[in-house]
Amino acid sequence: MEHRDAYRSEAALFTAIASKLGCSPDSLRVWVRQARRGGGERSGQSSAEKARIKALEREVREQRQANEILKKASAYFAPLW
């Protein structure tokens, strides 16, 4: 991004740099956007935030499954009391 002024557009920049790195311009564009989000230059979720949300969603799923198991066990043993 330091040499952004040397190119007429970001697309031209990504095309030139991507060929030097051996990746597609689209991949480079996605990486740059994610780096900007992580650095706070761009709005959106950083990689760390995405990972935290994914972990929390997994925990919620596990808690819901545990609750369903407890409800079924409670219903099974309730008539015995």
Order of alpha helices (4+ residues) and beta strands (2+ residues): alpha-alpha-alpha
